Amino acid sequence: MKISARNFIKGTVASVTKGAVNGIVAIKCGDKTIKADITNEAIDSLGLEEGKEAYAVIKASNVMIATGGEAITNISARNQLQGTIAAIAEGAVNGHVTLDLGCAEASIKASITNEAINDLGLKVGDTATAIIKSTDVMVAID
């Protein structure tokens, strides 16, 4: 499968919690967990259940970056993934920051402004946290 989203993280479904219309699917990659808020219809059509391999798919523009590796306790976003900055590529206005998550060969790319890269003082080798709302995570299977 080819897809335009920059983040395609393979893992195992750790849990599925259904609500009235939507459910939360937790995908585990090493010690990292990514939560996706998707419809019950999607959960059923993909056959998502604990132990099944799945992919968390996230557009780079839906990833925010915070400095440091401490969890942010006063934020509604369900996903906070700590990692090490592996690469920074600045463009004319926006840049890509790549975090090595330390799970399998997984990394996550964030598309943020060059101004944010500079204001945060991001440098390769620093610890940072990727922040992603669970509604911005899609789920795919083979």
Phi, psi and chi 1 to 4 in degrees:
 res  aa     phi    psi   chi1   chi2   chi3   chi4
   1 MET       -  137.1  171.8 -169.0  -39.4      -
   2 LYS  -115.5  142.2  -68.5 -175.8  179.7 -176.4
   3 ILE  -149.3  150.0 -169.2  165.0      -      -
   4 SER   -80.0  -19.2   65.3      -      -      -
   5 ALA   -63.1  134.7      -      -      -      -
   6 ARG   -74.5  -21.4  -65.1  -62.7   83.1 -159.1
   7 ASN  -113.1  118.9  -59.8  -60.0      -      -
   8 PHE  -139.5   89.1 -157.5   70.9      -      -
   9 ILE  -105.5  118.9  -58.7  167.9      -      -
  10 LYS   -85.6  137.1 -174.4  175.7 -174.7  176.5
  11 GLY  -159.4 -162.7      -      -      -      -
  12 THR  -123.0  137.2  -56.4      -      -      -
  13 VAL   -65.1  120.6  175.0      -      -      -
  14 ALA   -91.6  -33.2      -      -      -      -
  15 SER  -162.3  155.7   65.2      -      -      -
  16 VAL  -133.3  122.2  176.2      -      -      -
  17 THR  -122.9  110.2  -52.6      -      -      -
  18 LYS   -89.2  143.2  -73.8 -174.1  171.4 -177.6
  19 GLY  -110.1 -157.6      -      -      -      -
  20 ALA   -68.0  -40.6      -      -      -      -
  21 VAL  -125.2  -42.0  176.6      -      -      -
  22 ASN  -112.7  165.4  -76.4    9.5      -      -
  23 GLY  -138.4  166.5      -      -      -      -
  24 ILE  -109.2  123.3  -58.8  -65.8      -      -
  25 VAL  -109.3  121.8  176.6      -      -      -
  26 ALA  -100.9  123.2      -      -      -      -
  27 ILE  -111.4  126.0  -61.5  172.9      -      -
  28 LYS  -102.0  132.0 -161.0  115.0  168.5  101.8
  29 CYS  -131.7  104.6  176.2      -      -      -
  30 GLY    62.0 -127.8      -      -      -      -
  31 ASP   -94.3    7.2   66.3  -15.7      -      -
  32 LYS   -98.4  143.3  -51.6  -71.0 -168.3 -120.9
  33 THR  -125.3  131.7  -58.7      -      -      -
  34 ILE  -116.9  126.5  -57.4  167.7      -      -
  35 LYS  -103.9  134.3  -66.6 -178.3  178.8  179.0
  36 ALA  -119.6  131.6      -      -      -      -
  37 ASP   -99.7  104.1 -179.0  -19.1      -      -
  38 ILE  -130.4  167.6   61.8  175.1      -      -
  39 THR   -71.2  153.6   64.7      -      -      -
  40 ASN   -60.7  -34.8  -70.3  -22.9      -      -
  41 GLU   -60.2  -42.9 -176.7  179.8   -8.9      -
  42 ALA   -67.0  -40.9      -      -      -      -
  43 ILE   -57.7  -46.5  -69.5  169.0      -      -
  44 ASP   -68.5  -43.9  -66.5  -20.4      -      -
  45 SER   -68.2  -28.4   69.1      -      -      -
  46 LEU   -87.0   -9.0  -66.5  171.3      -      -
  47 GLY    65.1   36.3      -      -      -      -
  48 LEU   -73.7  126.9  -62.8  174.2      -      -
  49 GLU  -153.9  162.0   59.1 -173.2   24.2      -
  50 GLU   -53.8  132.3 -166.3  172.9  -40.4      -
  51 GLY    94.6  -12.6      -      -      -      -
  52 LYS   -79.5  140.4 -176.2  170.1 -174.8  157.5
  53 GLU   -71.6  139.8  -78.2 -168.8   -9.7      -
  54 ALA  -154.4  167.2      -      -      -      -
  55 TYR  -119.4  136.5  -62.3   87.0      -      -
  56 ALA   -91.3  124.4      -      -      -      -
  57 VAL  -116.3  123.9 -179.2      -      -      -
  58 ILE  -139.7  128.5  -51.2  152.8      -      -
  59 LYS   -68.9  140.6  -69.2  178.5   62.1  170.5
  60 ALA   -60.1  -30.7      -      -      -      -
  61 SER   -72.5  -11.0   57.7      -      -      -
  62 ASN   -96.6    7.3  -69.9  -21.4      -      -
  63 VAL  -107.3  124.8  178.5      -      -      -
  64 MET  -100.4  155.8  -66.1  174.8  -80.7      -
  65 ILE  -122.5  135.7  -64.1  -69.9      -      -
  66 ALA  -123.3  148.0      -      -      -      -
  67 THR   -76.9  153.0   57.7      -      -      -
  68 GLY    82.3  173.2      -      -      -      -
  69 GLY  -115.5   11.3      -      -      -      -
  70 GLU   -83.2  142.5  -57.4   80.1   31.2      -
  71 ALA   -66.5  141.3      -      -      -      -
  72 ILE   -91.7  118.8  -59.5  167.5      -      -
  73 THR   -88.2  -19.4   58.0      -      -      -
  74 ASN  -112.8   58.1   54.9  -10.9      -      -
  75 ILE  -144.4  146.8 -168.8  167.7      -      -
  76 SER   -85.2  -17.1   64.1      -      -      -
  77 ALA   -62.0  131.1      -      -      -      -
  78 ARG   -80.2  -20.0  -63.5  -63.5   80.2 -163.5
  79 ASN  -111.2  120.0  -62.9  -62.3      -      -
  80 GLN  -130.9  109.0  -64.8 -173.3   41.9      -
  81 LEU  -113.3  112.6  -54.0  171.2      -      -
  82 GLN   -83.0  144.7  -72.7   75.9   27.1      -
  83 GLY  -164.7 -173.9      -      -      -      -
  84 THR  -110.6  133.3  -57.1      -      -      -
  85 ILE   -66.4  118.0  -61.9  174.7      -      -
  86 ALA   -96.6  -28.0      -      -      -      -
  87 ALA  -160.1  150.1      -      -      -      -
  88 ILE  -135.3  124.4  -61.3  172.8      -      -
  89 ALA  -125.1  109.5      -      -      -      -
  90 GLU   -90.5  137.9  -69.2 -169.9   39.3      -
  91 GLY  -105.1 -155.6      -      -      -      -
  92 ALA   -68.3  -40.6      -      -      -      -
  93 VAL  -126.5  -44.4  175.7      -      -      -
  94 ASN  -109.4  160.1  -69.6  -26.6      -      -
  95 GLY  -134.4  169.4      -      -      -      -
  96 HIS  -113.0  129.7  -81.0  170.4      -      -
  97 VAL  -110.9  125.0  176.4      -      -      -
  98 THR  -108.0  124.6  -56.1      -      -      -
  99 LEU  -105.5  129.5  -71.9 -174.6      -      -
 100 ASP   -81.7  119.5  178.2   -4.7      -      -
 101 LEU   -86.6  -12.7  -62.8  178.9      -      -
 102 GLY    74.5   16.7      -      -      -      -
 103 CYS  -122.1  116.6   63.7      -      -      -
 104 ALA    53.2 -131.3      -      -      -      -
 105 GLU  -105.9   25.5  -64.2  175.4   14.4      -
 106 ALA   -80.6  135.9      -      -      -      -
 107 SER  -137.8  165.1   62.3      -      -      -
 108 ILE  -131.6  135.6 -168.8  153.8      -      -
 109 LYS  -105.8  137.5  -74.5 -171.1 -171.1  -46.4
 110 ALA  -117.6  132.5      -      -      -      -
 111 SER   -99.9  107.3  178.2      -      -      -
 112 ILE  -131.7  166.6   62.5  175.6      -      -
 113 THR   -69.8  151.7   64.7      -      -      -
 114 ASN   -59.3  -35.4  -67.3  -21.4      -      -
 115 GLU   -59.7  -43.2 -178.0  178.9   12.5      -
 116 ALA   -65.6  -40.9      -      -      -      -
 117 ILE   -57.0  -46.4  -68.6  169.1      -      -
 118 ASN   -71.3  -44.1  -65.9  -36.6      -      -
 119 ASP   -61.6  -36.9  -73.6   -8.4      -      -
 120 LEU   -80.7  -13.1  -67.7  171.2      -      -
 121 GLY    67.5   34.4      -      -      -      -
 122 LEU   -67.6  136.1  -59.5  178.7      -      -
 123 LYS  -142.0  147.6  -66.9 -175.5 -179.0   32.4
 124 VAL   -56.9  134.1  171.4      -      -      -
 125 GLY    98.8  -17.5      -      -      -      -
 126 ASP   -73.4  156.0  -72.8   -7.7      -      -
 127 THR   -86.6  137.8  -59.9      -      -      -
 128 ALA  -147.3  167.9      -      -      -      -
 129 THR  -124.3  128.4  -59.2      -      -      -
 130 ALA   -89.4  131.9      -      -      -      -
 131 ILE  -117.9  126.4  -57.5  164.4      -      -
 132 ILE  -139.8  129.7  -51.5  127.9      -      -
 133 LYS   -68.9  143.5  -68.1  176.9   59.8  172.9
 134 SER   -64.2  -26.1   60.7      -      -      -
 135 THR   -74.1  -11.8   52.5      -      -      -
 136 ASP   -94.6    3.9  -71.8  -24.5      -      -
 137 VAL  -104.4  124.3  179.5      -      -      -
 138 MET   -99.0  159.8  -64.8  172.7  -81.5      -
 139 VAL  -122.0  136.0  177.5      -      -      -
 140 ALA  -130.6  156.4      -      -      -      -
 141 ILE  -131.9  162.6   59.2  170.0      -      -
 142 ASP   -75.9      -  -76.7  -35.2      -      -
